[in-house]
Each structure stands twice: as structure tokens, then as C-alpha cells.
Amino acid sequence: MQLNSTLTWLVDAAGASPGADRFLAELGAHLIADNLPLVGGALTLAVPHPIIARRTWLWRAENGEVIEAVGFAPADAAQNHSAGDAGWRWLAGLAGGMVHEDVVGPGPDGPVLSWIGPRQFTATEIARLREVARFAAAPLAALSARATLTATLEAYLGRRSAARVMAGPLRRDVGETIRAALLYADLRSFTALSETSPPASVITALDAWFDCMAGAVHAFGGEVLKFIGDGMLAIFPVTGENLGDACNAALRAVTSAQAGMAHLDGIRREQELPSLAFGAALHLGEILWGNVGAADRLDFTAIGPAVNLVSRLEGLCRPLGRTVLISGAVARETTAKLIPLGTHPLRGIAAPCDVYTVPDG
């Protein structure tokens, strides 16, 4: 069987494409080389993500560039353009021809390949595009499976940790030592809240609290490593030798989180709900970032003396009457204005810790 260059590429090499953007760009280039008149193309994949319903990559033939659009509404049938099919709408505005679409694979929710030319495609050209969609089923299934795995891991582990898990073997004792600014935060009086409120209200409160804290962490380049009951551990990895950037990012994140929680408490007061008081601590140190657990059940997390110290430091928030506490290790690396609170012993930590806080307001 004699295959043209596009179909040969789909059979032999397309499954190894590193991502949907590269797949679409190379597929479009092969189609043009095989004399199909194209102005642009689009590839839409459904993804299992808590926020994003589908991702669409958009390719422009004149420069080979690919951009990405995301859809946040629940995905409807691929042909229902009013549901927000970014690929179809973008292509329809790109040229005067009719958009041609193919759902790849047997199910209605499979990947969607869309194309537009400078004129309406002929019947022969449409038949060739449909043949391409059939041959694209296997590589797109592999690409979709990788995208699904990546999206799932990122949702549960965070982007950096997910990438590390994907790159390493699934064994214990696999990890690396990194330097990072650590943020540990904990909700106050959660036990009382959970005993006096319906479970649905408790979950809503926890979600709002984590939205506020995690949103601030991610906005300033950090990553949430772990939700621990009503607590949270986040890291701001050090890049190169500049410790101050990670510390300043963590300080900005915790300041932003304070403002967000103040706004959230205002909303809760209007709803006659109790405030959500919290404590947060920042520290700088080395952590072992990797796999721990049983032989057949692993967790990807951070451990080490720095993690122990930041959690113990947060425990001083209530007795010192402060929302945010900062270790001397962070204070020495930042130019931010901080208030010294003296040196305090920490439970289970051999050396006492210099403790600081942020100015009120």
C-alpha cells in the first residue's frame, strides 16, 4: 500500500509528538506539502481537569505558529459550535472557505480536527482530510492518554511535582534535595466548625479557604505540595543562588492571602457565618522532594528539618497572637519590612528560632 507523506508520518512518527501543539503544526505542514490548500487548522481535546473542560490548539499556515485556547464550560457535542468551540469560531474568521471538521475515533467526545482553506474544499480534498482523521486516531489516542495523565497528576500534585513524577521511576527513595521558601498555613478552630456545621457547609468553607491560599501561592510562582486536613504546605523553589527572590515571592503570597481572607470573611459575615481565622508561617531551607511511602503505595511530598520547623513555627501563631510568622532564615534574605518578635523555642526543634512578623494592615 502506497501512502503519501502525511499518512506515512501519522503511521510512523506522529505518536511520538511531544505535545498537541507540535502534532498539529507538523500535521498541517505535511498536508500542505501534499498539496492540500490550507490556511489554518485546529485540534480540540477534552481533558479531565477541575476547571478546564477542553483545550484547543490553533495553527496558522502562513507562519506555522500554534496558540492555545481553553474552554471552561462543560463540553457539548463537537458539532455544536454555539457551545463555545474555539477552533471552529477561530477558523471561520480566518478565511473565506468553509470549516471542515472530523471527530477522530468512534465516540462523539473524541478529538476534533478542523481545517479551513482559502476556498471551499472540493469533494476529493474532503475525502483526503477524512482519511487523515482516520489515520490520526492511533497517535491522537496516545497523545490524549498522555494529556489525561498529565492533567490528572497536575490536579492532584501540582505542575512541578507532576512533571517530576512523570520523569522518574515509580520507586521509593527517588527524589532530590532542593532549596525553597516554605509556606505552611492552618485554619483555626476547624474542629469546632466541623462539629457545629453541616458537612456541606464545612466543605464549602474549606474550598473557599484553599482557593484563597492556593490562589495566592500560584499567583506568585509557588506550588501547593500538600493539603493536610485543614492545613496546606507550599513551596517557592530557589532558582540559582538568589535566595531572596523565593523569600520575597512567599512574603507577597502570604500578604495577598491575608487580603483575600479578609475579603472572604466580609462575605461570610454578610451570610451570618463565622469568620475563618488562620495562621501561616514562612521558612527557608533544604527539603527532600520526592517519593515516600509503602512499597506499592507512594506519596510525592517534601520532608526534612525545614518542613518540621515551618510547621512548628506556625504553631506559635496562636500563643503569640499573630496571623503570620517568619523565620530568621527568611528575614535575612528579604528587604521587606518585618517586625522582630524575639527568639523562641520550637517543639521538637533543637535550636531556638528567631521569629518575625509582617506589619499590621
C-alpha positions as CSV (number, residue, x, y, z in Angstrom):
1,M,0.0,0.0,0.0
2,Q,1.5,3.3,-1.1
3,L,0.9,6.1,1.4
4,N,1.5,9.8,0.9
5,S,3.9,11.7,3.3
6,T,1.1,12.8,5.6
7,L,-0.2,9.3,6.2
8,T,3.3,7.8,6.5
9,W,4.1,10.4,9.2
10,L,0.9,9.6,11.0
11,V,1.7,5.8,11.0
12,D,5.5,6.0,11.8
13,A,6.2,9.2,13.8
14,A,3.2,11.1,14.9
15,G,2.7,9.1,18.1
16,A,6.0,10.4,19.4
17,S,4.9,14.0,19.2
18,P,5.8,15.7,22.5
19,G,2.5,17.6,22.6
20,A,-0.7,18.6,20.8
21,D,0.8,21.8,19.5
22,R,3.7,20.1,17.8
23,F,1.4,17.4,16.4
24,L,-1.0,20.0,14.8
25,A,1.8,22.1,13.3
26,E,3.6,19.1,11.8
27,L,0.3,17.6,10.5
28,G,-0.6,20.9,8.9
29,A,2.9,21.2,7.3
30,H,2.6,17.6,5.9
31,L,-0.8,18.3,4.4
32,I,0.4,21.5,2.7
33,A,3.4,19.5,1.3
34,D,0.9,17.0,-0.1
35,N,-0.9,19.8,-1.9
36,L,-3.9,20.4,0.3
37,P,-4.8,24.1,0.3
38,L,-4.9,25.2,4.0
39,V,-5.0,28.5,5.7
40,G,-5.3,27.1,9.3
41,G,-6.2,24.2,11.5
42,A,-7.4,23.4,15.0
43,L,-7.2,20.4,17.3
44,T,-9.6,20.1,20.3
45,L,-9.1,17.6,23.1
46,A,-11.4,17.0,26.1
47,V,-9.3,17.0,29.4
48,P,-10.1,15.7,32.9
49,H,-9.5,18.9,34.8
50,P,-11.3,20.5,37.7
51,I,-11.7,23.8,35.8
52,I,-10.9,23.3,32.1
53,A,-13.3,21.2,30.1
54,R,-11.4,21.2,26.8
55,R,-8.2,22.6,25.2
56,T,-7.9,23.8,21.6
57,W,-4.7,24.4,19.7
58,L,-4.9,26.8,16.7
59,W,-2.5,26.6,13.8
60,R,-1.9,29.3,11.2
61,A,-0.4,28.1,8.0
62,E,1.4,31.3,6.9
63,N,3.8,31.3,9.8
64,G,3.4,27.8,11.3
65,E,2.6,29.3,14.8
66,V,0.3,27.5,17.2
67,I,-1.6,29.2,20.1
68,E,-3.8,27.6,22.7
69,A,-7.3,28.3,23.9
70,V,-9.2,26.7,26.8
71,G,-12.9,26.1,27.3
72,F,-14.3,26.3,30.9
73,A,-17.9,25.4,30.2
74,P,-18.9,21.7,30.1
75,A,-18.1,20.3,26.6
76,D,-21.0,19.6,24.4
77,A,-21.1,17.7,21.1
78,A,-18.2,18.6,18.8
79,Q,-20.5,20.0,16.1
80,N,-22.4,22.3,18.5
81,H,-20.5,25.5,17.7
82,S,-22.6,27.7,19.9
83,A,-21.3,25.7,22.9
84,G,-18.0,27.6,22.5
85,D,-15.9,25.6,20.1
86,A,-12.9,27.9,19.9
87,G,-11.4,26.1,17.0
88,W,-14.4,26.4,14.7
89,R,-15.0,30.0,15.5
90,W,-11.4,31.0,15.1
91,L,-11.0,29.2,11.8
92,A,-14.3,30.7,10.5
93,G,-12.8,34.1,10.9
94,L,-9.5,33.2,9.3
95,A,-10.5,32.7,5.7
96,G,-13.5,32.7,3.4
97,G,-13.8,28.9,3.0
98,M,-16.0,26.5,4.9
99,V,-14.6,24.9,8.0
100,H,-14.2,21.2,7.7
101,E,-14.4,19.1,10.9
102,D,-13.8,15.5,11.8
103,V,-14.4,13.8,15.1
104,V,-11.4,11.4,15.4
105,G,-12.3,7.9,16.8
106,P,-15.5,6.1,17.4
107,G,-17.1,8.2,20.1
108,P,-18.7,11.6,19.9
109,D,-16.4,13.0,22.5
110,G,-13.1,12.2,20.7
111,P,-10.5,14.7,19.5
112,V,-11.7,17.1,16.8
113,L,-9.6,18.1,13.8
114,S,-10.7,21.2,12.0
115,W,-9.4,22.8,8.8
116,I,-10.0,25.8,6.6
117,G,-8.7,26.7,3.2
118,P,-8.7,29.9,1.0
119,R,-11.7,28.5,-0.8
120,Q,-14.3,25.7,-0.2
121,F,-12.7,22.3,-0.2
122,T,-13.5,20.0,-3.1
123,A,-15.1,16.6,-2.6
124,T,-11.7,15.0,-3.2
125,E,-10.0,17.2,-0.7
126,I,-12.7,16.5,1.9
127,A,-12.2,12.8,1.4
128,R,-8.4,13.2,1.9
129,L,-9.0,15.1,5.1
130,R,-11.3,12.4,6.4
131,E,-8.7,9.8,5.5
132,V,-6.2,11.8,7.5
133,A,-8.6,11.8,10.5
134,R,-8.9,8.0,10.4
135,F,-5.1,7.6,10.3
136,A,-4.7,10.2,13.1
137,A,-6.9,8.1,15.5
138,A,-4.0,6.0,16.9
139,P,-1.4,8.8,17.5
140,L,-4.1,11.1,18.9
141,A,-5.3,8.3,21.3
142,A,-1.7,8.1,22.6
143,L,-1.4,11.9,22.8
144,S,-4.8,12.2,24.6
145,A,-3.8,9.5,27.1
146,R,-0.6,11.4,27.9
147,A,-2.5,14.6,28.2
148,T,-5.1,12.9,30.5
149,L,-2.3,11.5,32.7
150,T,-0.5,14.9,32.9
151,A,-3.7,16.8,33.7
152,T,-4.7,14.3,36.4
153,L,-1.3,14.4,38.1
154,E,-1.2,18.2,37.9
155,A,-4.6,18.5,39.5
156,Y,-3.5,16.3,42.5
157,L,0.2,17.0,42.8
158,G,0.8,20.4,41.2
159,R,2.7,21.2,37.9
160,R,6.3,20.9,39.1
161,S,5.6,17.7,41.2
162,A,3.6,16.2,38.4
163,A,6.5,16.7,35.9
164,R,8.9,15.2,38.4
165,V,6.7,12.1,38.9
166,M,6.4,11.7,35.1
167,A,10.1,11.9,34.6
168,G,11.2,9.5,37.3
169,P,10.7,5.8,38.1
170,L,7.8,4.7,40.4
171,R,10.0,3.7,43.3
172,R,10.7,4.7,46.8
173,D,13.8,6.7,47.6
174,V,13.6,8.6,44.3
175,G,13.9,12.3,44.8
176,E,16.1,15.3,45.0
177,T,17.2,17.9,47.6
178,I,16.2,21.4,46.7
179,R,16.2,24.7,48.4
180,A,12.9,26.5,48.8
181,A,10.9,29.0,50.8
182,L,8.2,27.1,52.5
183,L,4.7,28.3,53.5
184,Y,2.7,26.3,56.0
185,A,-0.9,27.5,56.8
186,D,-3.5,26.1,59.0
187,L,-7.2,27.0,59.6
188,R,-8.1,27.9,63.2
189,S,-11.0,26.3,65.2
190,F,-11.7,23.9,62.3
191,T,-12.8,21.1,64.7
192,A,-15.4,23.4,66.3
193,L,-16.6,24.4,62.8
194,S,-16.9,20.8,61.7
195,E,-18.9,19.8,64.8
196,T,-21.4,22.7,64.6
197,S,-21.9,22.9,60.8
198,P,-23.4,20.6,58.2
199,P,-20.8,18.7,56.2
200,A,-21.7,20.5,53.0
201,S,-21.0,23.9,54.8
202,V,-17.7,22.6,56.1
203,I,-16.6,21.5,52.6
204,T,-17.7,24.9,51.2
205,A,-15.6,26.7,53.8
206,L,-12.6,24.5,53.2
207,D,-12.8,25.0,49.5
208,A,-13.0,28.8,49.9
209,W,-10.0,28.8,52.3
210,F,-7.9,26.7,50.0
211,D,-9.0,28.7,47.0
212,C,-7.7,31.9,48.7
213,M,-4.4,30.4,49.9
214,A,-3.6,28.3,46.8
215,G,-4.6,31.2,44.5
216,A,-2.1,33.5,46.2
217,V,0.7,30.8,46.2
218,H,0.2,30.2,42.5
219,A,0.0,33.9,41.6
220,F,3.5,34.4,42.9
221,G,5.1,31.4,41.4
222,G,4.8,28.9,44.2
223,E,3.3,25.4,44.2
224,V,1.0,23.7,46.7
225,L,2.6,20.4,47.6
226,K,0.0,19.1,50.1
227,F,-3.4,19.7,51.6
228,I,-3.2,18.3,55.1
229,G,-6.7,18.3,56.6
230,D,-7.4,22.0,57.0
231,G,-3.7,22.8,56.5
232,M,-1.5,23.5,53.5
233,L,2.2,23.2,52.6
234,A,3.5,25.2,49.7
235,I,7.0,25.7,48.3
236,F,8.7,28.5,46.3
237,P,11.8,26.8,44.9
238,V,15.1,28.8,44.8
239,T,16.4,29.4,41.3
240,G,20.2,29.6,41.1
241,E,21.8,31.3,44.1
242,N,19.3,34.0,44.6
243,L,17.5,33.1,47.8
244,G,15.8,36.5,48.1
245,D,13.5,36.0,45.1
246,A,11.9,32.9,46.6
247,C,11.5,34.5,50.0
248,N,10.0,37.7,48.6
249,A,7.6,35.7,46.5
250,A,6.5,33.8,49.6
251,L,6.0,37.0,51.5
252,R,4.0,38.6,48.7
253,A,1.9,35.4,48.5
254,V,1.1,35.4,52.3
255,T,0.3,39.1,52.2
256,S,-2.1,38.6,49.3
257,A,-3.7,35.6,51.1
258,Q,-4.3,37.8,54.1
259,A,-6.1,40.3,52.0
260,G,-8.1,37.6,50.3
261,M,-9.1,36.0,53.6
262,A,-10.2,39.5,54.9
263,H,-12.5,39.8,51.9
264,L,-13.8,36.3,52.3
265,D,-14.6,37.0,56.0
266,G,-16.6,40.0,55.0
267,I,-18.7,37.9,52.7
268,R,-19.2,35.3,55.4
269,R,-20.3,37.9,57.9
270,E,-22.9,39.1,55.4
271,Q,-24.1,35.5,55.3
272,E,-24.1,35.3,59.1
273,L,-21.3,32.7,59.0
274,P,-18.3,32.5,61.4
275,S,-15.0,34.0,60.3
276,L,-12.2,31.8,59.2
277,A,-9.2,32.7,61.3
278,F,-5.8,31.1,60.2
279,G,-2.1,31.1,60.9
280,A,0.7,30.9,58.4
281,A,4.5,30.6,58.7
282,L,7.4,31.1,56.3
283,H,10.8,29.4,56.4
284,L,13.7,28.9,54.1
285,G,15.7,25.7,53.9
286,E,16.5,22.4,52.1
287,I,13.9,19.8,51.6
288,L,13.9,16.3,50.1
289,W,11.4,16.4,47.4
290,G,10.3,13.0,46.1
291,N,8.7,9.6,46.7
292,V,8.0,8.2,50.2
293,G,5.6,5.5,51.3
294,A,4.9,1.8,51.2
295,A,6.4,-0.5,48.6
296,D,3.2,-0.4,46.5
297,R,1.6,2.9,47.6
298,L,3.7,6.1,47.2
299,D,3.2,9.7,48.1
300,F,5.1,12.5,46.4
301,T,5.9,15.1,49.0
302,A,8.6,17.1,50.8
303,I,10.3,16.1,54.0
304,G,13.2,17.3,56.1
305,P,14.1,19.5,59.1
306,A,12.9,22.7,57.2
307,V,9.4,21.2,56.9
308,N,9.3,20.3,60.5
309,L,10.4,23.8,61.5
310,V,7.9,25.7,59.4
311,S,5.0,23.6,60.8
312,R,6.2,24.1,64.4
313,L,6.6,27.8,63.7
314,E,3.0,28.1,62.6
315,G,2.0,26.6,65.9
316,L,3.3,29.8,67.6
317,C,0.8,32.0,65.7
318,R,-1.9,31.5,68.4
319,P,0.2,32.0,71.5
320,L,2.0,35.0,70.0
321,G,-1.3,36.4,68.8
322,R,-0.1,36.8,65.2
323,T,-1.5,35.6,61.8
324,V,1.9,35.4,60.0
325,L,5.2,34.3,61.5
326,I,8.5,34.4,59.6
327,S,11.7,32.6,60.5
328,G,15.1,34.4,60.7
329,A,16.3,32.4,57.7
330,V,13.6,34.2,55.5
331,A,14.1,37.6,57.3
332,R,17.9,37.6,56.4
333,E,17.2,37.2,52.7
334,T,14.5,39.8,52.2
335,T,14.5,43.6,52.2
336,A,10.8,43.7,53.2
337,K,9.9,45.5,56.4
338,L,9.5,42.9,59.2
339,I,8.8,43.2,62.9
340,P,11.1,41.2,65.2
341,L,9.3,39.1,67.9
342,G,12.4,37.7,69.6
343,T,13.8,34.2,69.8
344,H,11.5,31.3,70.7
345,P,11.9,27.6,71.3
346,L,10.0,25.3,68.9
347,R,8.6,21.9,70.0
348,G,10.9,19.2,68.8
349,I,13.5,21.6,67.3
350,A,16.9,21.7,69.0
351,A,17.8,25.3,68.3
352,P,15.5,28.2,69.2
353,C,14.2,30.3,66.2
354,D,14.4,34.0,65.5
355,V,10.8,35.0,64.8
356,Y,9.5,37.9,62.8
357,T,6.1,39.0,61.6
358,V,4.7,41.4,59.0
359,P,3.4,44.9,59.9
360,D,-0.4,45.1,60.5
361,G,-2.5,46.4,57.7
